[in-house]
Amino acid sequence: MADVTVARQVWDPLSDDDKARVTDVLRHSGVLPAGDRIVSGDNQPFLRPNFHIPNPLCKLACNAGEAAAIAACASLPGPAAAACIVAAHTAADYCRSRC
């Protein structure tokens, strides 16, 4: 279980319904696995040890999930769409960091 941190000024103003919609979009696109959650805070980069050799297929899957999530974010209303896109990028960065 991991937390994907989205900037407070983006995540906190959303209603609980909008937060649930964003979470659903990211789960269905595959960039936010079950058990992981989106939280507000100060974004920290995902650091990977230098000796790690990334799996290219895993990275492609993360990229595809990110693209699908961003496309689905467009269906959300106003601020939720913007927060969804920010969360999609953050979750995909985290996804790629685990490859």
Sequence and secondary structure as in RCSB ss.txt:
>XXXX:A:sequence
MADVTVARQVWDPLSDDDKARVTDVLRHSGVLPAGDRIVSGDNQPFLRPNFHIPNPLCKLACNAGEAAAIAACAS
LPGPAAAACIVAAHTAADYCRSRC
>XXXX:A:secstr
  EEEEEHHHHTTS HHHHHHHHHHHHHHTSS TT EEEEE        TT    HHHHHHHHHHHHHHHHHHTT
S HHHHHHHHHHHHHHHHHHHHT 
